[in-house]
């Protein structure tokens, strides 16, 4: 993303963003470098880190600089196509699978309502966000089981599973083997 069109982030603009001040909506648009999203100052999304914020005169400038319009506040009346929105969700999940990810957190980060996010994700991918998160975590756990001799508990925790018994049960339901059995057969090959 390029930011040579970006204006200065003044204290006044920062306060407008922090206070979700609707009176600034027609004055500037802000973009968040870490998410690649641009929003109206009144957007009721998660507060960005100040160092990640860029200011633009309008949504067109932010979009031409490589930012996508927010699904929640629709800056400039623009909407992000659902396929791109799902890609954004998947990228967030794949980069943060080891953390707790709820539908509310995902909706907040990806600038949408939990209900709309759930329906859109399922329609585009055929999976719910929770199923996709579980699939990503399982894939990472399997890779670790195949390539390391770390304990099952370490691998499950590192992959984002909340506790070892849950990880073992889920793994056995998916593969027909316990993680330890899977690790042993893969390490022998």
N, C-alpha and C positions, 0 to 999 in steps of 0.2 A: 504494500500500500504506500502510496506517495502522499506526502503532506505539505507540498510546496504551496498549496492554495490555502492551507490552514491559517486561521487568525490566532491572535494571542488569547490564551486562557487567562482572563482577568479574575480578580476575586469576586467581582459582581457576577460574572458568568458562572463561576464555580458555585456560588451561593444559589443562583437560579437553578442549577442542576441538582444540587443537594436538597433544595426545598421543593423540587418539582413545580417550579413557578410557570404557570400557563401563560402569563403575560409576556414571556420571552419566546414563546413558540414561533412567532413570525419574525423574530430578530436574528436568531442563529439556530444551527443544528450542531449537536456534538456527536463525535464518533469515538469509539473505544478501540484502541489498537489491539488489545488482547482478545477481543471477541470478533472484531471485524464488522461491527454493527454500528449504524448511525441512528440517533434518536432525537426526538424533540426534548427540550429542557423539562417539559412536564411529564415525561415518561416515568411511570412508576415501576421501574426495574431496579435491580440491585445497584447500589451505589458503586460507581467505578473508582478505581484508584486514580488519583489526580494525575499521576505521571503518564497514564495511558490515554488521557483525554485530548482530543484535537477538536478545534472549533472551526465550523464552516458557515458561510453566509446562508446556504440553503442545502437541501437534500441532493440536488443535482451535483453540486461541487463535491460533496462527500462520496457520492456514488462514483463519480468520475475518478476519485482518488482511490477507489477500490473497496469501499465500504458497502455493506448490504443494508437495506432498509429494515428497521425493526418491525417485527410482526405485531407487536403490541400497540405501538403509537403511530405507526405508518407515516413517517415523516414525508412531507410533500405528497401525501396521498398514495404513495407507492407501496407495493407489497412485494415481499420476497416470494418467489415461486416455491410451492410446497416441496418440490424435489430438492432445491437448494437448502431449504430450511431443515429437511431431514438430514442432508449431508452435514450441516452444521451441528446438529444434535449428535450424529454418529461420531464426528470428530471430537466433540466434547467428551462423550462416553469413552472413546478409545484412549484419550489422553488422561482421563481421570477415573478409570475403572476401579482402581485400588482404593478409592475414597467412597464414602457413603453418597449415593446418588438417588435422591427421591424424585418423583415426578414434579414436585414443587420446585426443587432446586434446578432441575433441567429446564422447566418452564421459565424460571427466573433468569437463568443464564442465557437462554435462547430467545428470550423476549416474546413469550406467548402465554396463553392460559393453559393450565394443566389439562383441561378437558379437550381443547382444540389440539394441543400437542399430541396427546394420546391417540386421538382419532386419526390425525394426519399421519403420524408415524406408522400406525397399524395399516392404514390404507396404502401407503407407499411401499413399506417393507414386508408386510404380512406378519410382522411380529409386534408385540407391545414393546414399549421402551424397556420395561422390566425384563422381558424375555431376551431382548438384545443385550442388555447389560450382563445378564447371566451367561449368555453365549460368549461374549467377549472375555469375561472373567474365566470361564471354563477353558477357553482356548489358551489363555496365558498360563493357567495352572497346568494344563497338559504339556505345554512346551517346557515348563520348569521341571515337571516330573520326568520328562524324557531326557533332559540334558543336565540335571543336577542331582546331587544326593541330599539335598535339603530335606528337612522333616516335612511331613504332610501338613502339620500345623503352620509352619513358616510359609509354605507355598500357598496354602489357603488364605492366610491372613494377607500376604503380599498381593494376592489376586483380588482382594476386596471382599472375601467372604467373612461374615461377621463372627463366626465361630467354627471350630473344627468339626464338631458332630454334623452341623448343617452341611459343610463342605463335603464330608465323606458320604453322607446320605445322597446328596444331589449328584455327586460324581458317580456313585454306584448306580443310581437310577438312569443316568445318561449313558454310561459305558458298560454296565454289567460287572464292573470290577471296582474294588476299593482303590483309592489313590495309591496305596502302598503296593497292591498287586500290580497295578498299571505301571508304576515306577520300576518295579522289579523286572517285569517282562521287557520293558523298553531298555533298561540298562544292560540286560543280557544280550540284546541284539547287536 
